[in-house]
Amino acid sequence: MSTAPADVEQTIREFLTRVEKLPEALTPDLPLYADGIGLDSLETAELSAILEDDHGTDPFQGDELPQTVGDILSFYAA
């Protein structure tokens, strides 16, 4: 299980491609919800499970939910 930023970003890209929500540019400041990627609660739960399976921990289990792609990348960088 790698938590290298490139590996985590690839996991996110693969998930967003599968749910047909991959934006043209996946930048750290891109919001996960609403006006950003537009993930709904089911998609968020699915991404959470995939990240935990692929990288060993779940960034959505902390006190504050990630709001941007960068929040997820920062979680694994810490």
The first five atom37 places (N, CA, C, CB, O) and aatype in JSON, in Angstrom:
{
  "aatype": [12, 15, 16, 0, 14, 0, 3, 19, 6, 5, 16, 9, 1, 6, 13, 10, 16, 1, 19, 6, 11, 10, 14, 6, 0, 10, 16, 14, 3, 10, 14, 10, 18, 0, 3, 7, 9, 7, 10, 3, 15, 10, 6, 16, 0, 6, 10, 15, 0, 9, 10, 6, 3, 3, 8, 7, 16, 3, 14, 13, 5, 7, 3, 6, 10, 14, 5, 16, 19, 7, 3, 9, 10, 15, 13, 18, 0, 0],
  "atom_mask": [
    [1, 1, 1, 1, 1],
    [1, 1, 1, 1, 1],
    [1, 1, 1, 1, 1],
    [1, 1, 1, 1, 1],
    [1, 1, 1, 1, 1],
    [1, 1, 1, 1, 1],
    [1, 1, 1, 1, 1],
    [1, 1, 1, 1, 1],
    [1, 1, 1, 1, 1],
    [1, 1, 1, 1, 1],
    [1, 1, 1, 1, 1],
    [1, 1, 1, 1, 1],
    [1, 1, 1, 1, 1],
    [1, 1, 1, 1, 1],
    [1, 1, 1, 1, 1],
    [1, 1, 1, 1, 1],
    [1, 1, 1, 1, 1],
    [1, 1, 1, 1, 1],
    [1, 1, 1, 1, 1],
    [1, 1, 1, 1, 1],
    [1, 1, 1, 1, 1],
    [1, 1, 1, 1, 1],
    [1, 1, 1, 1, 1],
    [1, 1, 1, 1, 1],
    [1, 1, 1, 1, 1],
    [1, 1, 1, 1, 1],
    [1, 1, 1, 1, 1],
    [1, 1, 1, 1, 1],
    [1, 1, 1, 1, 1],
    [1, 1, 1, 1, 1],
    [1, 1, 1, 1, 1],
    [1, 1, 1, 1, 1],
    [1, 1, 1, 1, 1],
    [1, 1, 1, 1, 1],
    [1, 1, 1, 1, 1],
    [1, 1, 1, 0, 1],
    [1, 1, 1, 1, 1],
    [1, 1, 1, 0, 1],
    [1, 1, 1, 1, 1],
    [1, 1, 1, 1, 1],
    [1, 1, 1, 1, 1],
    [1, 1, 1, 1, 1],
    [1, 1, 1, 1, 1],
    [1, 1, 1, 1, 1],
    [1, 1, 1, 1, 1],
    [1, 1, 1, 1, 1],
    [1, 1, 1, 1, 1],
    [1, 1, 1, 1, 1],
    [1, 1, 1, 1, 1],
    [1, 1, 1, 1, 1],
    [1, 1, 1, 1, 1],
    [1, 1, 1, 1, 1],
    [1, 1, 1, 1, 1],
    [1, 1, 1, 1, 1],
    [1, 1, 1, 1, 1],
    [1, 1, 1, 0, 1],
    [1, 1, 1, 1, 1],
    [1, 1, 1, 1, 1],
    [1, 1, 1, 1, 1],
    [1, 1, 1, 1, 1],
    [1, 1, 1, 1, 1],
    [1, 1, 1, 0, 1],
    [1, 1, 1, 1, 1],
    [1, 1, 1, 1, 1],
    [1, 1, 1, 1, 1],
    [1, 1, 1, 1, 1],
    [1, 1, 1, 1, 1],
    [1, 1, 1, 1, 1],
    [1, 1, 1, 1, 1],
    [1, 1, 1, 0, 1],
    [1, 1, 1, 1, 1],
    [1, 1, 1, 1, 1],
    [1, 1, 1, 1, 1],
    [1, 1, 1, 1, 1],
    [1, 1, 1, 1, 1],
    [1, 1, 1, 1, 1],
    [1, 1, 1, 1, 1],
    [1, 1, 1, 1, 1]
  ],
  "atom_positions": [
    [[0.84, -1.19, 0.0], [0.0, 0.0, 0.0], [0.88, 1.25, 0.0], [-0.95, 0.0, 1.22], [1.61, 1.52, 0.95]],
    [[0.8, 1.97, -1.06], [1.59, 3.19, -1.17], [0.72, 4.41, -0.89], [2.22, 3.29, -2.57], [-0.42, 4.49, -1.32]],
    [[1.3, 5.34, -0.15], [0.59, 6.6, 0.1], [1.3, 7.76, -0.6], [0.49, 6.87, 1.61], [1.1, 8.92, -0.24]],
    [[2.13, 7.44, -1.58], [2.79, 8.49, -2.36], [1.72, 9.34, -3.04], [3.78, 7.87, -3.41], [0.71, 8.8, -3.52]],
    [[1.92, 10.65, -3.09], [0.91, 11.52, -3.69], [0.46, 11.09, -5.08], [1.44, 12.93, -3.76], [-0.73, 11.15, -5.4]],
    [[1.39, 10.65, -5.9], [1.02, 10.23, -7.26], [0.11, 9.0, -7.23], [2.28, 9.92, -8.08], [-0.8, 8.89, -8.05]],
    [[0.35, 8.08, -6.3], [-0.48, 6.88, -6.19], [-1.88, 7.22, -5.68], [0.18, 5.87, -5.26], [-2.87, 6.69, -6.19]],
    [[-1.95, 8.1, -4.69], [-3.25, 8.52, -4.15], [-4.03, 9.26, -5.24], [-3.06, 9.42, -2.9], [-5.23, 9.03, -5.42]],
    [[-3.35, 10.15, -5.96], [-4.01, 10.88, -7.04], [-4.51, 9.93, -8.11], [-3.06, 11.92, -7.65], [-5.59, 10.13, -8.66]],
    [[-3.74, 8.89, -8.42], [-4.16, 7.91, -9.42], [-5.41, 7.17, -8.95], [-3.03, 6.9, -9.71], [-6.32, 6.92, -9.75]],
    [[-5.48, 6.84, -7.69], [-6.68, 6.19, -7.14], [-7.89, 7.1, -7.31], [-6.47, 5.83, -5.65], [-8.96, 6.64, -7.72]],
    [[-7.73, 8.37, -6.99], [-8.83, 9.34, -7.14], [-9.23, 9.45, -8.61], [-8.41, 10.74, -6.58], [-10.42, 9.43, -8.92]],
    [[-8.25, 9.55, -9.51], [-8.53, 9.66, -10.94], [-9.32, 8.45, -11.44], [-7.23, 9.79, -11.73], [-10.31, 8.6, -12.16]],
    [[-8.88, 7.26, -11.05], [-9.56, 6.03, -11.49], [-11.0, 6.0, -11.0], [-8.8, 4.78, -10.98], [-11.91, 5.64, -11.74]],
    [[-11.2, 6.38, -9.74], [-12.56, 6.42, -9.21], [-13.42, 7.42, -9.96], [-12.54, 6.76, -7.71], [-14.54, 7.1, -10.37]],
    [[-12.92, 8.63, -10.16], [-13.69, 9.68, -10.84], [-13.98, 9.31, -12.29], [-12.95, 11.01, -10.77], [-15.03, 9.67, -12.82]],
    [[-13.06, 8.62, -12.92], [-13.31, 8.14, -14.29], [-14.46, 7.13, -14.29], [-12.03, 7.5, -14.88], [-15.33, 7.19, -15.16]],
    [[-14.44, 6.23, -13.33], [-15.47, 5.19, -13.25], [-16.86, 5.78, -13.01], [-15.14, 4.2, -12.15], [-17.84, 5.3, -13.58]],
    [[-16.95, 6.82, -12.18], [-18.25, 7.43, -11.89], [-18.56, 8.59, -12.85], [-18.29, 7.94, -10.44], [-19.54, 9.31, -12.68]],
    [[-17.69, 8.73, -13.86], [-17.87, 9.73, -14.91], [-17.93, 11.16, -14.38], [-19.14, 9.43, -15.68], [-18.77, 11.96, -14.79]],
    [[-17.0, 11.47, -13.47], [-16.93, 12.82, -12.9], [-15.5, 13.36, -12.91], [-17.47, 12.81, -11.48], [-15.18, 14.28, -12.15]],
    [[-14.64, 12.81, -13.77], [-13.26, 13.29, -13.82], [-13.22, 14.64, -14.51], [-12.35, 12.27, -14.55], [-13.6, 14.75, -15.68]],
    [[-12.76, 15.68, -13.8], [-12.67, 17.01, -14.42], [-11.48, 17.08, -15.36], [-12.56, 18.11, -13.34], [-10.62, 16.21, -15.36]],
    [[-11.44, 18.14, -16.17], [-10.31, 18.33, -17.08], [-9.01, 18.45, -16.31], [-10.53, 19.57, -17.96], [-7.98, 17.91, -16.72]],
    [[-9.03, 19.17, -15.2], [-7.83, 19.35, -14.38], [-8.14, 18.95, -12.94], [-7.34, 20.82, -14.44], [-9.04, 19.5, -12.31]],
    [[-7.38, 18.0, -12.44], [-7.53, 17.55, -11.06], [-6.49, 18.29, -10.23], [-7.38, 15.99, -10.92], [-5.36, 17.82, -10.09]],
    [[-6.87, 19.44, -9.69], [-5.94, 20.29, -8.94], [-6.2, 20.17, -7.45], [-6.08, 21.76, -9.39], [-7.31, 19.82, -7.04]],
    [[-5.2, 20.46, -6.61], [-5.38, 20.35, -5.16], [-6.5, 21.22, -4.6], [-4.11, 20.71, -4.49], [-7.11, 20.85, -3.61]],
    [[-6.77, 22.37, -5.21], [-7.8, 23.26, -4.69], [-9.2, 22.95, -5.2], [-7.46, 24.69, -5.03], [-10.15, 23.66, -4.88]],
    [[-9.34, 21.9, -5.99], [-10.64, 21.52, -6.55], [-11.55, 20.95, -5.45], [-10.46, 20.5, -7.69], [-11.19, 19.95, -4.82]],
    [[-12.72, 21.56, -5.22], [-13.65, 21.04, -4.21], [-14.18, 19.66, -4.61], [-14.81, 22.02, -4.01], [-14.38, 19.38, -5.79]],
    [[-14.4, 18.82, -3.63], [-14.94, 17.48, -3.88], [-16.44, 17.5, -4.12], [-14.62, 16.57, -2.7], [-16.98, 16.62, -4.8]],
    [[-17.12, 18.5, -3.58], [-18.58, 18.52, -3.6], [-19.09, 19.7, -4.42], [-19.14, 18.57, -2.18], [-18.3, 20.48, -4.94]],
    [[-20.38, 19.83, -4.53], [-21.1, 20.96, -5.12], [-20.47, 21.48, -6.41], [-21.17, 22.08, -4.13], [-20.46, 20.78, -7.43]],
    [[-19.94, 22.71, -6.36], [-19.44, 23.36, -7.57], [-18.12, 22.8, -8.06], [-19.29, 24.83, -7.31], [-17.62, 23.23, -9.1]],
    [[-17.54, 21.86, -7.35], [-16.29, 21.24, -7.78], [-16.59, 19.98, -8.57], [0.0, 0.0, 0.0], [-17.19, 20.02, -9.64]],
    [[-16.15, 18.85, -8.03], [-16.37, 17.56, -8.68], [-17.83, 17.16, -8.62], [-15.5, 16.48, -8.03], [-18.35, 16.54, -9.55]],
    [[-18.51, 17.51, -7.54], [-19.93, 17.2, -7.4], [-20.23, 15.82, -6.84], [0.0, 0.0, 0.0], [-21.23, 15.21, -7.2]],
    [[-19.35, 15.32, -5.96], [-19.61, 14.02, -5.36], [-20.84, 14.08, -4.46], [-18.39, 13.54, -4.56], [-21.04, 15.05, -3.73]],
    [[-21.66, 13.03, -4.53], [-22.78, 12.93, -3.6], [-22.36, 12.03, -2.44], [-24.07, 12.38, -4.32], [-21.23, 11.55, -2.41]],
    [[-23.25, 11.79, -1.49], [-22.88, 11.05, -0.29], [-22.49, 9.6, -0.6], [-24.03, 11.07, 0.71], [-21.57, 9.07, 0.02]],
    [[-23.16, 8.96, -1.53], [-22.82, 7.58, -1.88], [-21.45, 7.51, -2.55], [-23.9, 6.98, -2.81], [-20.65, 6.63, -2.24]],
    [[-21.18, 8.44, -3.46], [-19.88, 8.48, -4.12], [-18.76, 8.79, -3.12], [-19.89, 9.52, -5.24], [-17.67, 8.24, -3.23]],
    [[-19.04, 9.65, -2.16], [-18.06, 9.97, -1.14], [-17.74, 8.73, -0.3], [-18.56, 11.11, -0.24], [-16.58, 8.46, -0.01]],
    [[-18.76, 7.99, 0.08], [-18.56, 6.75, 0.85], [-17.77, 5.73, 0.04], [-19.91, 6.16, 1.28], [-16.91, 5.03, 0.58]],
    [[-18.06, 5.64, -1.24], [-17.36, 4.7, -2.1], [-15.88, 5.1, -2.25], [-18.03, 4.64, -3.49], [-14.99, 4.25, -2.16]],
    [[-15.61, 6.39, -2.46], [-14.23, 6.86, -2.55], [-13.5, 6.6, -1.24], [-14.2, 8.37, -2.9], [-12.34, 6.19, -1.25]],
    [[-14.16, 6.84, -0.13], [-13.59, 6.58, 1.19], [-13.15, 5.13, 1.32], [-14.59, 6.93, 2.28], [-12.04, 4.85, 1.76]],
    [[-14.01, 4.21, 0.93], [-13.7, 2.77, 1.03], [-12.55, 2.38, 0.1], [-14.95, 1.94, 0.7], [-11.7, 1.58, 0.48]],
    [[-12.54, 2.93, -1.09], [-11.48, 2.62, -2.05], [-10.13, 3.13, -1.55], [-11.8, 3.22, -3.44], [-9.13, 2.43, -1.63]],
    [[-10.11, 4.36, -1.03], [-8.87, 4.91, -0.5], [-8.35, 4.06, 0.67], [-9.07, 6.36, -0.04], [-7.15, 3.81, 0.77]],
    [[-9.25, 3.63, 1.54], [-8.82, 2.79, 2.67], [-8.3, 1.45, 2.18], [-9.99, 2.57, 3.65], [-7.27, 0.97, 2.67]],
    [[-8.99, 0.83, 1.22], [-8.53, -0.45, 0.68], [-7.17, -0.33, -0.01], [-9.56, -1.0, -0.31], [-6.3, -1.18, 0.17]],
    [[-7.0, 0.73, -0.8], [-5.78, 0.88, -1.59], [-4.6, 1.45, -0.81], [-6.05, 1.76, -2.75], [-3.45, 1.15, -1.12]],
    [[-4.88, 2.27, 0.22], [-3.8, 3.0, 0.89], [-3.74, 2.79, 2.4], [-3.93, 4.46, 0.6], [-2.91, 3.39, 3.08]],
    [[-4.63, 1.95, 2.93], [-4.52, 1.55, 4.33], [-5.21, 2.41, 5.36], [0.0, 0.0, 0.0], [-5.42, 1.97, 6.49]],
    [[-5.55, 3.63, 5.01], [-6.26, 4.51, 5.93], [-7.3, 5.31, 5.16], [-5.27, 5.46, 6.67], [-7.27, 5.38, 3.93]],
    [[-8.22, 5.89, 5.91], [-9.36, 6.58, 5.31], [-9.38, 8.04, 5.75], [-10.68, 5.89, 5.69], [-9.59, 8.32, 6.92]],
    [[-9.17, 8.97, 4.82], [-9.15, 10.39, 5.19], [-10.52, 10.92, 5.61], [-8.64, 11.2, 4.04], [-10.61, 12.02, 6.16]],
    [[-11.57, 10.16, 5.37], [-12.92, 10.61, 5.71], [-13.34, 10.2, 7.12], [-13.91, 10.05, 4.71], [-14.46, 10.49, 7.54]],
    [[-12.46, 9.53, 7.86], [-12.79, 9.08, 9.22], [-12.34, 10.05, 10.31], [-12.16, 7.75, 9.47], [-12.61, 9.81, 11.48]],
    [[-11.67, 11.13, 9.95], [-11.2, 12.09, 10.93], [-12.3, 13.01, 11.41], [0.0, 0.0, 0.0], [-13.47, 12.85, 11.05]],
    [[-11.92, 13.97, 12.23], [-12.88, 14.93, 12.76], [-13.44, 15.85, 11.69], [-12.23, 15.76, 13.85], [-14.61, 16.24, 11.74]],
    [[-12.6, 16.19, 10.71], [-13.04, 17.08, 9.63], [-12.97, 16.33, 8.31], [-12.18, 18.37, 9.58], [-11.93, 15.75, 7.97]],
    [[-14.06, 16.35, 7.56], [-14.07, 15.7, 6.26], [-13.26, 16.5, 5.25], [-15.51, 15.52, 5.76], [-13.28, 17.73, 5.27]],
    [[-12.53, 15.8, 4.37], [-11.81, 16.52, 3.32], [-12.8, 17.3, 2.45], [-10.99, 15.54, 2.46], [-13.88, 16.81, 2.13]],
    [[-12.41, 18.5, 2.09], [-13.26, 19.34, 1.25], [-12.71, 19.49, -0.16], [-13.42, 20.71, 1.88], [-13.45, 19.82, -1.09]],
    [[-11.41, 19.23, -0.32], [-10.76, 19.38, -1.62], [-9.89, 18.16, -1.92], [-9.92, 20.68, -1.66], [-9.61, 17.35, -1.03]],
    [[-9.48, 18.04, -3.16], [-8.53, 16.99, -3.54], [-7.25, 17.16, -2.72], [-8.22, 17.04, -5.07], [-6.67, 16.17, -2.27]],
    [[-6.82, 18.39, -2.52], [-5.62, 18.66, -1.74], [-5.72, 18.19, -0.3], [0.0, 0.0, 0.0], [-4.73, 17.77, 0.29]],
    [[-6.92, 18.26, 0.28], [-7.12, 17.77, 1.65], [-6.83, 16.27, 1.73], [-8.56, 18.05, 2.13], [-6.22, 15.8, 2.69]],
    [[-7.25, 15.52, 0.72], [-6.99, 14.08, 0.69], [-5.49, 13.83, 0.53], [-7.77, 13.4, -0.46], [-4.92, 13.01, 1.24]],
    [[-4.86, 14.54, -0.4], [-3.42, 14.38, -0.61], [-2.63, 14.75, 0.63], [-2.96, 15.22, -1.8], [-1.66, 14.07, 0.97]],
    [[-3.02, 15.81, 1.32], [-2.35, 16.23, 2.55], [-2.49, 15.2, 3.66], [-2.91, 17.57, 3.03], [-1.56, 14.97, 4.43]],
    [[-3.66, 14.57, 3.75], [-3.89, 13.53, 4.75], [-2.85, 12.43, 4.61], [-5.3, 12.95, 4.61], [-2.27, 12.0, 5.61]],
    [[-2.62, 11.98, 3.39], [-1.67, 10.9, 3.18], [-0.21, 11.36, 3.27], [-1.91, 10.27, 1.84], [0.68, 10.55, 3.55]],
    [[0.03, 12.64, 3.04], [1.39, 13.17, 3.13], [1.85, 13.34, 4.57], [1.48, 14.5, 2.41], [3.05, 13.37, 4.85]],
    [[0.88, 13.44, 5.49], [1.21, 13.67, 6.9], [1.78, 12.44, 7.58], [-0.01, 14.12, 7.64], [2.1, 12.49, 8.77]]
  ]
}
